[in-house]
């Protein structure tokens, strides 16, 4: 048996709007047919484009810190953080420890994610 990541899914208030933000972050397109209830990025893309991103409207708002969050590598950390805050992200914290530097940001609906200095 093999288990593979299919998609990262966000509960949200406006699926199309949040998908638009993440499409800009990821330099990808929102899939056709996005609505306020459901939107996706790369849902029908080949496996090598994983993960897919899905956004589903839920009735309740976010009330606490994420228990799981995506981490991204940035070759130009400060410039990328500035770009993402320009798109609507909020800077929550900055960290530097053990030769690593990163920012915790929140998307327009408050979902946290980290952006880490590095190359891969």
C-alpha positions as CSV (number, residue, x, y, z in Angstrom):
1,X,0.0,0.0,0.0
2,X,1.1,3.6,-0.7
3,X,-0.3,6.8,0.7
4,X,0.4,10.0,-1.2
5,X,-0.6,13.6,-0.6
6,X,-3.5,14.5,-2.9
7,X,-4.3,18.0,-1.8
8,X,-4.0,20.7,0.8
9,X,-7.5,21.8,1.8
10,X,-8.5,25.0,3.5
11,X,-11.8,25.6,5.2
12,X,-12.7,29.2,4.5
13,X,-15.5,31.8,4.2
14,X,-15.0,32.6,0.5
15,X,-13.4,29.8,-1.5
16,X,-12.9,31.7,-4.8
17,X,-11.3,34.7,-3.0
18,X,-8.9,32.6,-0.9
19,X,-8.0,30.5,-3.9
20,X,-7.2,33.7,-5.8
21,X,-4.8,34.7,-3.0
22,X,-3.0,31.3,-3.0
23,X,-2.9,31.2,-6.8
24,X,-0.9,34.5,-6.7
25,X,1.3,33.2,-3.9
26,X,2.1,30.0,-5.9
27,X,2.2,31.6,-9.3
28,X,-0.6,29.2,-10.5
29,X,-4.1,29.6,-11.8
30,X,-7.4,29.0,-10.0
31,X,-9.2,26.1,-11.8
32,X,-12.2,27.0,-13.9
33,X,-15.6,27.0,-12.1
34,X,-14.4,28.5,-8.8
35,X,-17.3,29.7,-6.6
36,X,-17.6,31.1,-3.1
37,X,-18.4,27.5,-1.9
38,X,-15.5,25.6,-3.6
39,X,-12.4,26.4,-5.6
40,X,-9.2,24.6,-6.5
41,X,-5.8,25.0,-7.9
42,X,-4.4,22.2,-10.0
43,X,-7.2,19.7,-9.2
44,X,-6.8,18.1,-12.6
45,X,-3.0,18.6,-13.0
46,X,-0.6,15.7,-13.3
47,X,0.8,14.1,-10.2
48,X,4.1,15.9,-10.5
49,X,2.4,19.3,-9.9
50,X,1.3,18.2,-6.5
51,X,0.1,19.2,-4.1
52,X,-3.3,20.3,-5.4
53,X,-5.0,23.0,-3.4
54,X,-8.7,23.0,-2.5
55,X,-10.8,25.6,-0.7
56,X,-14.1,24.7,0.8
57,X,-16.6,27.2,2.4
58,X,-17.5,26.3,6.0
59,X,-20.0,28.2,8.2
60,X,-17.6,28.8,11.2
61,X,-14.7,31.2,11.1
62,X,-11.1,30.4,12.2
63,X,-10.7,30.8,16.0
64,X,-7.3,29.3,16.9
65,X,-3.8,28.7,15.7
66,X,-3.5,26.1,12.9
67,X,-2.4,22.7,14.1
68,X,-0.9,22.0,10.6
69,X,0.5,24.6,8.2
70,X,2.4,24.7,4.9
71,X,6.1,25.8,4.9
72,X,7.6,27.3,1.8
73,X,11.2,28.0,0.8
74,X,12.2,31.4,-0.5
75,X,15.4,32.2,-2.2
76,X,14.9,35.9,-1.5
77,X,13.2,35.8,1.9
78,X,12.7,39.5,2.6
79,X,11.5,40.3,-1.0
80,X,9.1,37.3,-1.0
81,X,7.7,38.3,2.4
82,X,7.1,41.8,1.0
83,X,5.5,40.3,-2.1
84,X,3.1,38.1,-0.1
85,X,2.1,40.9,2.3
86,X,1.4,43.0,-0.7
87,X,-1.0,40.3,-1.9
88,X,-2.8,40.4,1.4
89,X,-0.8,38.2,3.8
90,X,-0.2,39.4,7.4
91,X,3.2,39.1,9.0
92,X,2.7,37.4,12.4
93,X,6.3,36.7,13.6
94,X,9.9,36.5,12.5
95,X,12.3,33.8,13.7
96,X,16.0,33.1,13.6
97,X,17.6,30.0,15.2
98,X,20.1,27.3,14.3
99,X,21.2,28.9,11.1
100,X,17.5,29.2,9.9
101,X,15.5,32.3,9.4
102,X,11.8,32.4,8.6
103,X,8.5,34.3,8.9
104,X,5.1,33.1,10.0
105,X,2.5,34.8,7.9
106,X,-1.3,34.5,7.7
107,X,-3.4,34.5,4.6
108,X,-6.4,36.8,4.3
109,X,-8.6,34.5,6.3
110,X,-6.0,34.0,9.1
111,X,-4.5,30.6,8.1
112,X,-0.9,30.5,9.2
113,X,2.0,29.5,7.0
114,X,5.8,29.8,7.2
115,X,8.2,31.1,4.6
116,X,11.8,30.0,5.2
117,X,15.0,31.3,3.7
118,X,16.6,28.6,1.6
119,X,17.3,26.9,-1.7
120,X,16.4,23.4,-2.7
